[in-house]
Amino acid sequence: MYSRLTPGTEVRARAAVLDGRVLPLPRPHRHDALLAVIGLLGGLVLWALGLSLQGNRTFTAPWVSLLPLAVVSALELVRRTAPQTALVIGTLALVADQFTVGNLATVLMFTDLMYAAVLYGTPSAARRIPVTTFLITIAITIGFLAWFRNAQALLIGVVTAMVSFLPAITGVSVRNHRDAAETARLHAEQTALLAEMDRAQAVTAERTRMARELHDMVANHLSAIAIHSTAALSIDDPATSRDALGVIRENSVDGLAEMRRLIGLLRTGGNAQEPAASPTLASLDALIEQTRTNAASSGLTCTFENTRDECGTLPTPVELAAYRIVQESLTNALKHAAPGPVTVRIGQVGQLLTVEVSSVFGDRPGPRAPGSGAGLVGMRERVALLGGTIEAGPSTTGDGTKIWRVRAELPVEEGASRT
């Protein structure tokens, strides 16, 4: 059986049986043992000097007062592990001491037992003991006033309060301070844990953002390099190989430039927003022209339709997300689309920006680069962070042509972003 000693600490209060084994009683705390020894020696000194509290008692032999002294001294050893039991037995010992010449050490150690019962006892005992001792003090004062019928009875009430009520109130005060300190400690630990969780989430979010940037910036160039290097190796034609090598070099240079920009961002720490050099919708013309060059050997023709008001301005995260969606969609078309038109459409209705990229769906002849599916995941993440919607999948046009279409709708208000 266990009794709460301090918040978060459990001590064994008495011998218990667990799995057929008898657990020994816990050893007394060294401070409790010291109090017991000092109290017992102090009481013996007072007894040896003949100092007593009262006379004309039932048991006038001075040595009889040593019995309650010994009992209370022994109870000091269990003031933490069995505080309520020690208080009950100590109260009986104090009552017995009133029938002897008395010993001051017995009374003082009893006050410590009262204090310990409130401090180390159960919460219900800590609430009950001060009220009980207060009522006992009032009852004794009234009783002796009715008996003695003079003011001397008030001194008995004061002594009773000093022996019982005041130690109990002191125990309540110390216990409240201790509980408040423990609560503050737990709150500090929870705050530190939440701060660590926030830090870990911020690191994860930043790593995810960098992963999206790295994929979107490099995938387009590497896909073009992979396709044209495969063509250069598989087609035995000097002119074709020369054209392919030219495209490879151009994409290598552009990819290295993008990588240097990202590495510079990482080295300087960046900030919570997108960097100032991030691409915008104004850069789509250059992106589509580059895609036309990369896709020329694959039979793809890229067209760009922009129906939004060019005078309007968009938040930087929205422009970056729209650019990256178009970039990734064009990369996927370069890798997977069948020969035919690739159409990019940008429009805006009210506070909603629409981005749509469509290409002919189906297998196409010739070399193609492998895909991992990370691009679609990145697009969905970007749109979700802005509070928009995105659809990506096959569909059929009015003339029966099967196409692959990516359509995203992005709110353009600053407050819509959840980044």
C-alpha positions in Angstrom: 0.0 0.0 0.0 1.3 3.4 -0.9 0.8 6.9 0.5 1.6 10.1 -1.3 4.6 11.9 0.1 5.3 14.6 -2.4 3.8 15.2 -5.8 5.1 12.5 -8.1 6.7 10.5 -5.2 5.2 7.4 -3.7 6.4 5.7 -0.5 5.4 2.4 1.0 3.4 3.1 4.2 3.4 -0.4 5.7 4.2 -4.0 4.9 2.3 -5.2 1.8 1.9 -8.5 0.0 2.6 -8.5 -3.7 2.9 -11.6 -5.8 3.3 -13.7 -2.7 6.2 -11.7 -1.3 6.1 -9.6 1.8 7.6 -6.2 1.2 9.5 -4.8 4.2 8.6 -1.5 5.8 10.5 1.5 4.4 13.4 2.9 6.3 12.7 6.1 8.1 13.9 9.3 6.5 17.1 10.6 8.1 15.5 13.8 9.1 12.8 12.0 10.9 15.3 9.8 12.7 17.2 12.9 13.7 14.0 14.6 15.1 13.2 11.4 17.0 16.7 11.3 18.6 16.8 15.0 19.4 13.3 14.9 20.9 14.0 11.8 23.0 17.3 13.2 24.3 15.8 16.6 25.0 13.0 15.0 27.0 15.4 12.9 29.0 17.4 16.0 29.8 14.3 17.8 31.0 13.3 14.8 33.1 16.8 14.5 34.6 16.7 18.2 35.5 13.3 17.7 37.1 11.5 20.2 34.8 7.9 19.2 34.4 4.8 20.9 33.1 2.3 20.2 35.9 1.9 18.6 39.3 -0.8 16.9 41.4 -1.6 14.4 38.6 -2.8 10.8 38.9 0.7 9.4 38.3 3.1 11.7 40.2 6.2 9.5 39.7 8.4 11.5 37.3 9.5 8.4 35.3 5.9 7.7 34.2 6.1 10.8 31.9 8.9 9.0 30.0 6.4 6.5 28.5 4.4 9.1 26.4 7.8 10.6 25.5 9.1 7.3 24.2 5.9 6.7 22.2 5.9 10.1 20.6 9.6 9.8 19.8 9.0 6.5 18.1 6.2 8.0 16.1 8.5 10.6 14.7 10.1 7.8 12.7 6.9 7.3 10.7 5.8 10.9 10.4 6.2 10.8 6.6 5.3 7.2 5.8 2.2 6.8 8.1 1.3 10.4 9.1 -2.3 9.8 10.1 -1.6 6.7 12.1 1.2 8.6 13.9 -1.2 11.5 14.7 -3.9 9.2 16.1 -1.4 7.3 18.4 0.4 10.6 19.2 -3.0 12.1 20.3 -3.5 9.2 22.7 0.0 9.6 24.0 -0.5 13.3 24.6 -3.8 12.6 26.5 -1.9 10.0 28.6 0.8 12.6 29.2 -1.8 14.9 30.9 -2.2 12.3 33.7 1.6 12.5 34.5 3.8 15.4 35.5 4.3 16.0 31.8 7.2 16.7 29.5 7.7 19.7 27.2 9.4 17.5 24.6 6.3 15.3 24.3 4.1 18.3 23.5 6.6 19.8 21.0 7.0 16.5 19.1 3.2 16.1 19.1 2.9 19.5 17.3 5.3 18.2 14.7 3.2 15.1 14.2 0.2 17.4 13.7 2.1 19.4 11.1 3.4 16.2 9.3 -0.2 14.7 9.2 -1.3 17.7 7.2 1.8 18.1 5.0 2.3 14.4 4.2 -1.2 13.0 4.6 -3.9 12.5 2.0 -5.6 15.6 0.5 -8.8 14.8 2.4 -6.9 14.6 5.7 -5.2 17.9 4.9 -8.6 19.5 4.6 -10.2 17.8 7.5 -7.5 18.1 10.2 -7.4 22.0 10.4 -11.2 22.1 10.7 -11.3 19.4 13.4 -8.6 21.0 15.5 -10.3 24.4 15.2 -13.6 22.9 16.5 -11.8 21.0 19.3 -10.1 24.3 20.3 -13.4 26.1 20.5 -15.1 23.2 22.3 -12.3 23.0 25.0 -12.3 26.8 25.5 -16.1 26.9 26.0 -16.0 23.8 28.2 -13.3 25.2 30.5 -15.0 28.6 30.6 -18.2 26.9 31.8 -16.2 24.9 34.3 -13.8 27.5 35.7 -16.0 30.5 35.1 -13.0 32.8 34.8 -10.6 34.1 32.2 -8.0 31.5 33.0 -10.0 29.1 30.7 -9.0 31.3 27.8 -5.3 30.4 28.4 -6.2 26.7 28.1 -7.9 27.5 24.8 -4.8 29.3 23.5 -2.5 26.5 24.6 -4.8 24.0 22.8 -4.7 26.1 19.6 -0.9 26.4 19.8 -0.6 22.6 20.2 -3.1 21.5 17.5 -4.6 24.2 15.3 -1.5 26.4 14.6 0.6 23.4 13.5 -2.2 22.2 11.2 -2.6 25.7 9.6 1.2 25.8 9.1 1.1 22.4 7.4 -1.7 23.6 5.1 0.3 26.7 4.2 3.5 24.7 3.4 1.5 22.1 1.5 -0.2 24.7 -0.6 3.1 26.3 -1.5 4.6 22.9 -2.3 1.7 22.0 -4.5 1.9 25.4 -6.2 5.6 24.9 -6.9 4.9 21.4 -8.3 2.1 22.8 -10.5 4.5 25.5 -11.8 7.1 22.9 -12.5 4.7 20.7 -14.4 3.5 23.8 -16.3 7.1 24.6 -17.2 7.7 21.1 -18.4 4.5 21.2 -20.5 5.5 24.5 -21.9 8.9 23.2 -22.8 7.3 20.1 -24.4 5.0 22.2 -26.5 7.8 24.5 -27.5 9.8 21.4 -28.6 6.8 20.1 -30.5 6.4 23.5 -32.2 10.1 23.5 -33.1 9.9 20.0 -34.5 6.8 20.9 -36.5 8.4 24.0 -37.8 11.5 22.1 -38.8 9.4 19.4 -40.5 7.3 22.1 -42.3 10.5 23.9 -43.5 12.0 20.6 -44.7 8.8 19.8 -46.6 8.8 23.3 -48.2 12.5 22.9 -49.2 11.7 19.4 -50.6 8.9 20.9 -52.7 11.2 23.7 -54.0 14.0 21.3 -54.8 11.7 18.9 -56.7 9.9 21.6 -58.6 13.0 23.5 -59.6 15.2 20.6 -60.6 12.7 18.0 -61.9 11.9 19.9 -65.1 15.5 20.2 -66.0 16.5 16.7 -65.1 13.5 15.2 -67.0 14.6 17.1 -70.1 18.2 15.9 -69.6 17.1 12.3 -69.1 14.8 12.3 -72.2 17.4 14.0 -74.6 20.3 11.9 -73.3 18.3 8.8 -73.9 17.5 10.1 -77.4 21.2 10.9 -78.1 22.2 7.4 -77.1 19.5 5.5 -78.9 19.3 7.5 -82.2 22.3 7.2 -84.4 22.1 10.6 -86.1 24.7 13.3 -85.6 22.3 16.1 -86.0 19.8 14.7 -83.5 22.6 14.0 -81.0 23.9 17.6 -81.4 20.5 19.0 -80.8 20.0 16.8 -77.8 23.3 17.8 -76.3 22.4 21.4 -76.8 19.2 20.9 -74.8 21.0 18.9 -72.2 23.6 21.7 -71.7 20.9 24.4 -71.5 18.9 22.5 -68.9 22.1 21.7 -67.0 23.0 25.3 -66.7 19.5 26.4 -65.7 19.3 23.6 -63.2 22.6 24.6 -61.7 21.4 28.2 -61.4 18.3 27.1 -59.6 20.3 24.8 -57.3 22.6 27.7 -56.4 19.6 29.9 -55.6 18.2 27.3 -53.3 21.6 26.6 -51.7 22.0 30.4 -51.1 18.6 30.5 -49.4 19.6 27.6 -47.1 22.9 29.1 -46.2 21.5 32.5 -45.4 18.7 31.0 -43.3 15.9 32.4 -45.5 12.7 33.4 -43.7 9.2 32.2 -43.1 8.0 33.6 -46.4 9.1 32.7 -49.9 12.3 34.4 -51.0 12.1 37.6 -53.0 13.6 36.0 -56.0 10.8 33.4 -56.3 9.4 33.0 -59.8 6.0 34.7 -60.6 3.3 34.4 -63.2 5.3 36.9 -65.3 7.9 34.2 -65.7 5.5 31.7 -67.3 6.3 32.8 -70.8 9.9 31.9 -70.3 9.0 28.6 -68.7 6.7 27.6 -71.5 9.2 28.6 -74.2 11.8 26.5 -72.5 9.3 23.6 -72.4 8.7 24.0 -76.2 12.4 23.6 -76.8 12.6 20.6 -74.5 9.5 18.9 -76.0 10.2 19.6 -79.6 11.6 16.1 -80.2 8.6 14.5 -78.4 5.9 15.9 -80.7 4.5 18.2 -78.0 3.3 21.8 -78.8 2.8 24.2 -75.9 0.3 27.0 -75.8 -0.4 29.6 -73.1 -3.8 31.3 -72.5 -3.9 34.1 -69.9 -7.3 35.6 -69.4 -6.7 37.3 -66.0 -6.4 41.0 -65.5 -2.7 41.8 -65.8 -3.1 45.0 -63.7 -4.1 43.0 -60.6 -1.5 42.0 -58.1 -1.3 38.6 -56.3 0.3 37.6 -53.0 3.7 36.1 -53.5 2.8 32.6 -52.1 -0.1 32.5 -54.6 2.0 33.4 -57.6 4.7 31.0 -56.5 2.2 28.1 -56.1 0.6 28.8 -59.5 4.0 28.9 -61.2 5.1 25.7 -59.5 1.9 23.9 -60.5 2.4 24.9 -64.1 6.0 23.9 -64.0 5.3 20.5 -62.5 2.4 19.8 -64.9 4.7 20.7 -67.8 7.3 18.3 -66.5 4.8 15.5 -66.2 3.6 16.2 -69.7 7.2 16.1 -71.0 7.6 12.7 -69.3 4.3 11.0 -70.0 2.1 12.9 -72.5 1.4 11.6 -76.0 2.3 13.8 -79.0 -0.2 16.6 -79.2 -1.0 20.0 -77.7 -0.1 21.0 -74.1 -2.3 23.9 -73.0 -1.7 26.2 -70.0 -4.6 28.4 -69.0 -4.5 31.1 -66.3 -7.7 32.9 -65.3 -9.2 34.8 -62.4 -12.8 35.3 -61.3 -13.2 37.6 -58.4 -10.8 36.4 -55.6 -10.2 33.0 -57.2 -7.3 32.3 -59.4 -7.6 29.2 -61.7 -4.6 27.3 -63.1 -5.3 24.6 -65.7 -2.8 22.5 -67.7 -4.0 19.8 -70.1 -2.1 17.3 -72.3 -3.0 14.3 -74.5 -3.3 11.3 -72.3 -1.7 8.0 -73.3 1.6 6.3 -74.0 3.8 7.9 -76.5 6.8 6.5 -78.5 10.3 7.5 -77.8 12.3 8.0 -74.7 10.7 9.1 -71.4 11.9 9.8 -67.9 10.7 7.9 -64.9 8.3 9.5 -62.4 8.0 9.0 -58.6 4.6 10.8 -58.0 6.3 13.3 -55.7 5.3 16.2 -58.0 1.5 15.5 -57.5 2.0 15.3 -53.8 3.9 18.6 -53.8 1.2 20.3 -55.8 -1.5 19.1 -53.4 0.5 20.4 -50.5 0.9 23.8 -52.0 -2.8 24.2 -52.8 -3.8 22.9 -49.3 -1.5 25.4 -47.6 -3.3 28.2 -49.5 -6.8 26.9 -48.7 -7.5 26.1 -52.4 -8.6 23.0 -54.3 -6.9 20.9 -57.0 -8.0 18.1 -59.4 -5.6 15.9 -61.4 -6.6 13.0 -63.6 -7.8 11.9 -67.0 -10.8 13.3 -68.7 -12.4 13.4 -72.1 -12.9 16.4 -74.3 -16.0 17.1 -76.5 -14.4 15.5 -79.5 -13.6 12.3 -77.6 -9.9 13.0 -77.1 -8.6 11.6 -73.8 -6.5 14.1 -71.9 -4.7 14.5 -68.6 -5.9 17.6 -66.9 -4.6 19.4 -63.8 -6.9 22.2 -62.5 -6.2 24.2 -59.3 -8.3 27.0 -57.8 -6.3 29.3 -55.4 -7.8 32.0 -53.2 -5.9 35.3 -53.8 -6.6 36.9 -50.4 -3.6 37.3 -48.1 -5.6 35.9 -45.2 -6.4 32.7 -47.1 -2.8 31.3 -46.8 -2.2 28.9 -44.0 1.6 28.9 -44.3 
